[in-house]
Amino acid sequence: MYRSILQVAILVLFSVCAQAQTLRFTVLEKESRQPVELAYVNVYELPNNAIQNTVQTDVNGIAEVRLEKYPCRVEIALQGYEKYSKEFLAPPVNATPTITLTKKFSSLDEVVVTGVSQPVKLKNALSSYRVIPRSLIQARGAVALDEALKNQLNISVGQDQILGGNIQMQGMDGNKVKILIDGMPVIGREGGNINLNQINMNNVDRVEIIQGPMSVVYGTDAVGGVINVITRKEHKKMGARINTYYESIGKYNLDGTLTYRLGNRNQFTLGGGRNYFDGAVHTDIPIYSGKYTYQTDRSFYFKPVEQYIGNVAYTYTAPSQFKLDFASDLLKEKITNKGSLKQWSPFGASAIDEFYYTSRAINRVGLQGKIGKTGNWQSQSSYALYHRIRTKVVTDMVTMEMTPTKSKGDQDTTLFQTVTTRGSYNNHWNKLKYTVGYDINLDFGKSLKVDSGFAKHMQDYAVYGSASYTFFKDKLTVQGGLRAAKNTVYDVPLIPSLNLLFAPLNKLQLRASYSEGFRAPSIKELYLQFYDVNHDITGNKDLAPEKGRHMQLSASYQAYENQSDYLQFIVTGFYNDVINGIVLVPLVPNDPLSNKYKYDNLSRQSNVIGNVQMDGQWNNFHLQLGYSYRHTFEQKGQYNAFNASEGNAMLQYSWSKTGVNFNFFYRFSGPQIALITDVDGSPLYNGDQKAYGIADASIQKKLLKSKLQITAGMKNIFNLQRTTVSGMVVANGAGSVHGGSSGGTVLMPRSFYTSLNLNID
């Protein structure tokens, strides 16, 4: 009898043990393999979906949850990540599973690193950031940086026929926007802009955007803001990625990456690929070259481009938290500009063609570690190379023999090299946090267009510091910063900044900032001597830096938060004032046929901007809406006051049952004065541009346990190929071979694309 009772007790005990089990989940971000903090781990009974238990992960991404009854479903959710869901019909064998979450979009808990001494969450940052994560880059079908940025508020992306992708931020042209890769500067500006088409997204983790000066930390060119492209950091024992991309306008891309971890300390990564574009023709759009000539089948508005890309990375992590990073990104590009037939007769045919060969390299080394209990130090060094060759030839269409032309300026070689080294130390004492740092830039430039081809050097040595203090039980944070520099060519002003963050409520953040910035005259602007049939441009050794003042007020309010669902509103106001603007000035102002120009500090640009944004997620829907209104003040002798407005929208829906994601993107530009380019790429305002809208859409599906992702989409759904401009006057050399001088924005025609992303762990 006692034996029977014991057997029954054992069966009951076994049944209870079988019904209750504690699982220890470790939740990591899929790409970085970093712990995901504060993710919700929910347990639901099946089939009634009654909730059993809810816990959140700790700073190490760990959560212990008790499974009371079976069958049940475990769901892990956090803002900005794809939900993880799994059903358990019986106690699992593995009681310590590791779960990886895939980032979908920028969330309130996103961590940023640009311009700060230590990574900080978005809602705790003193400046206003925007983050474009890798998942959004893939959803847009973005191959290069210009496509990743084109739906962002207060950012306008254009396409030059020869010089590639260019940018305007807050109404200011691209020479006032600092482009970084992993915090190090990208060099090689043509027409004042970095060619965004040459910054590939194949190994990019995310893009961080700051609108407004960051000159205290980053020095020159950061008057209008900073765009920091952050590459992927691998954390796998062994893995491979293969990406393919096809677009119906003639784009064929293929790239791949291999990674391997040796022991627990060394990570090696090697990648490479090829991008190819056939070129696009607009038969109804003329090219201006002294007179209007319509394109033939041989001449493309958007020129054929062939790129070869490569990247190498190595990371060493020591037990003491010392870390060493090395990375190198390489690019070789060829742009082919085939001309219309110049001669065509029974005796022969010929055409004038141009070829542009570009090589880019940015090699960087980063070190970081700790000093004492609370001190952190880091240093970064880079060597950047930009080499561009322009060749102009007469092509015999019978023999295909190419003969270089001999006119002045037809053949050109440009070489820029920059060595940058910067470092910082940060610590805190009670509520006082402080950072001190140095920033050294050594620039070397040589071009046949610069002072008869002689090499030019420019060195910049700077120190900077910032300190912040919190008041009122950490509700108010005040930070001040200052940068002092010595340049070998021009005088550099002291650069101050002041930031305030007030959080009276946990859901409300108020920000205010004042900062100054500057843009140093480039080597070309100082020493240019360029003469050809269309140009006679002279540099100015007496140029002073452009100076900018910037004020910003913003409020962000989290109206609703419930695990992964949320609703946030952001209102922001900007004031920008840039003086001593460097522009080309006609040396013979009363002669409309003269092409003689010289650089001078004669421009000023001032504007105010108001933004309203909404960002929210509800179940499987994610929606972003934004509207911006900009008033640009009158500048006598340049342009009258004018207004501009724009809006954007993004809608994403995840169909859980099928694992299919739907993405829709829309951007609206209101009526405004048309922006065209001067002979050197400087902005000119001329004519009235009508309102227009651009839309893209895509569908994504994951297969093979999320190892394979298929994306298919449509770009420029409305097939808008050119914006409408009226009242434009072409005067005194405005416009160039690079962009249509008849004004308006020229866009790629409607296209369909598909991409395959295979990720092997």
HELIX and SHEET records of a PDB file:
HELIX    1   1 TYR A    2  GLN A   19  1                                  18    
HELIX    2   2 LEU A  122  ASN A  124  5                                   3    
HELIX    3   3 ARG A  134  ALA A  139  1                                   6    
HELIX    4   4 LEU A  145  LEU A  149  1                                   5    
HELIX    5   5 GLY A  174  LYS A  176  5                                   3    
HELIX    6   6 LEU A  196  GLN A  198  5                                   3    
HELIX    7   7 SER A  215  TYR A  218  1                                   4    
HELIX    8   8 ASP A  451  GLY A  453  5                                   3    
HELIX    9   9 ILE A  523  TYR A  527  1                                   5    
SHEET    1   A 3 ILE A  62  LEU A  67  0                                        
SHEET    2   A 3 GLN A  21  GLU A  29 -1                                        
SHEET    3   A 3 THR A  98  LEU A 101  1                                        
SHEET    1   B 4 ILE A  51  GLN A  56  0                                        
SHEET    2   B 4 TYR A  40  GLU A  45 -1                                        
SHEET    3   B 4 CYS A  72  ALA A  77 -1                                        
SHEET    4   B 4 TYR A  84  PHE A  88 -1                                        
SHEET    1   C 2 VAL A 111  VAL A 112  0                                        
SHEET    2   C 2 VAL A 120  LYS A 121 -1                                        
SHEET    1   D 5 TYR A 129  PRO A 133  0                                        
SHEET    2   D 5 VAL A 204  GLN A 211 -1                                        
SHEET    3   D 5 GLY A 225  THR A 231 -1                                        
SHEET    4   D 5 VAL A 177  ILE A 181  1                                        
SHEET    5   D 5 MET A 184  PRO A 185 -1                                        
SHEET    1   E 3 ILE A 155  ASP A 160  0                                        
SHEET    2   E 3 GLY A 164  MET A 169 -1                                        
SHEET    3   E 3 MET A 172  ASP A 173 -1                                        
SHEET    1   F16 LEU A 341  SER A 345  0                                        
SHEET    2   F16 GLY A 348  ILE A 371 -1                                        
SHEET    3   F16 LYS A 323  ASN A 337 -1                                        
SHEET    4   F16 VAL A 305  THR A 317 -1                                        
SHEET    5   F16 ASN A 266  PHE A 277 -1                                        
SHEET    6   F16 LYS A 251  LEU A 262 -1                                        
SHEET    7   F16 MET A 238  GLU A 247 -1                                        
SHEET    8   F16 SER A 751  ILE A 760 -1                                        
SHEET    9   F16 LEU A 708  LYS A 715 -1                                        
SHEET   10   F16 TYR A 692  LEU A 703 -1                                        
SHEET   11   F16 VAL A 660  SER A 669 -1                                        
SHEET   12   F16 PHE A 642  TRP A 655 -1                                        
SHEET   13   F16 PHE A 621  THR A 632 -1                                        
SHEET   14   F16 LYS A 596  TRP A 618 -1                                        
SHEET   15   F16 ASP A 536  THR A 538  1                                        
SHEET   16   F16 GLN A 529  TYR A 531 -1                                        
SHEET    1   G22 LEU A 341  SER A 345  0                                        
SHEET    2   G22 GLY A 348  ILE A 371 -1                                        
SHEET    3   G22 LYS A 323  ASN A 337 -1                                        
SHEET    4   G22 VAL A 305  THR A 317 -1                                        
SHEET    5   G22 ASN A 266  PHE A 277 -1                                        
SHEET    6   G22 LYS A 251  LEU A 262 -1                                        
SHEET    7   G22 MET A 238  GLU A 247 -1                                        
SHEET    8   G22 SER A 751  ILE A 760 -1                                        
SHEET    9   G22 LEU A 708  LYS A 715 -1                                        
SHEET   10   G22 TYR A 692  LEU A 703 -1                                        
SHEET   11   G22 VAL A 660  SER A 669 -1                                        
SHEET   12   G22 PHE A 642  TRP A 655 -1                                        
SHEET   13   G22 PHE A 621  THR A 632 -1                                        
SHEET   14   G22 LYS A 596  TRP A 618 -1                                        
SHEET   15   G22 ASP A 565  PRO A 586 -1                                        
SHEET   16   G22 GLU A 546  ASN A 562 -1                                        
SHEET   17   G22 LEU A 508  ARG A 519 -1                                        
SHEET   18   G22 ILE A 495  LEU A 505 -1                                        
SHEET   19   G22 LEU A 476  ASN A 487 -1                                        
SHEET   20   G22 LYS A 456  PHE A 471 -1                                        
SHEET   21   G22 LEU A 432  SER A 447 -1                                        
SHEET   22   G22 ASP A 412  TRP A 429 -1                                        
SHEET    1   H 2 ILE A 287  TYR A 288  0                                        
SHEET    2   H 2 TYR A 292  THR A 293 -1                                        
SHEET    1   I 4 LEU A 341  SER A 345  0                                        
SHEET    2   I 4 GLY A 348  ILE A 371 -1                                        
SHEET    3   I 4 GLY A 375  ASP A 396 -1                                        
SHEET    4   I 4 MET A 402  PRO A 404 -1                                        
SHEET    1   J 3 GLN A 672  THR A 677  0                                        
SHEET    2   J 3 PRO A 683  GLN A 689 -1                                        
SHEET    3   J 3 VAL A 725  SER A 726 -1                                        
END                                                                             
